[in-house]
Amino acid sequence: MDVLHFSLFLVQVNRYIDVAGIMAGLYFFKRLPPMHRGLLYYLLLMFFVDRLSAYIVYFIPSNHIVLPIYALVEVLFFTWFYNYQLFEKPKVPLLLLGVSGAIYICWELVFDFMISVKSAEDFQPYCKVVDNFVIIVFALIYLHKKMSHYTDARWDNLWLNLSVLIFYTCTLIIFLPFNFLVNAASNVTFYFWMLNVILVIMFYGFAGLLIFKQGRAATAAARQFGAVADKKAGTIKRALNIISLRSNIIFKK
């Protein structure tokens, strides 16, 4: 298997990992807490953006438009996710930061693809850099707030936040020289894109694993609770039968 076929294989693995996480989330949906449902929504959004990138070339000559759409979806999602799922209550500065990032990405989307359409050689977007920067700020603030009040119950939240921080920091470095990676003739750029796909696979896989573990744990707890409830109900029923039997004996006497 050469490098090109291996890269195509990684793209397929990325999609399978995403779909696997979605299937696990849908299967355990009723037993998932809000935070893990949020991860399911993220995987669903990324799936639809991925499908969009596959079909957009039929309508628009350049598929570069997918990048600002992808960045816009991410910054809006994580603005909601951090403020309404991870933090106890929304934080106005973070909401303003997220909205500001979304406005900039929308402006870049309109300017580069409607007002002043640029060729691939001149295309140098900063939408993904803004997107990653906003999410990194969210992750750092959450880490700062929670580390001083850490408890075992927040272990999954901490690991999730750290994975977000590491993933978006690494992809920020990759997307900074976007124009160079698109236009450079060197084969080295290919390995940057391959690294990005590997990072995405790891992040999607971790999100899917968290969903699966939470769903399985909630299902096991529900079954155990049901077994205990059935046992108690059986004990109560036997006690009532004994009382009823003894009452009949007394009345017969």
ABEGO torsion letter per residue (X at the ends): XBAAAAAAAAAAAAAAAAAAAAAAAAAAAAABBAAAAAAAAAAAAAAAAAAAAAAAAAABABAAAAAAAAAAAAAAAAAAAAAAAABABBBAAAAAAAAAAAAAAAAAAAAAAAABBBBAAABBBAAAAAAAAAAAAAAAAAAAAAAAABBAAAAAAAAAAAAAAAAAAAAAAAAABAAAAAABABAAAAAAAAAAAAAAAAAAAAAAAAAAAAAAAAAAAAAAAAAAAAAAAAAAAAAAAAAAAAAAAAAAX
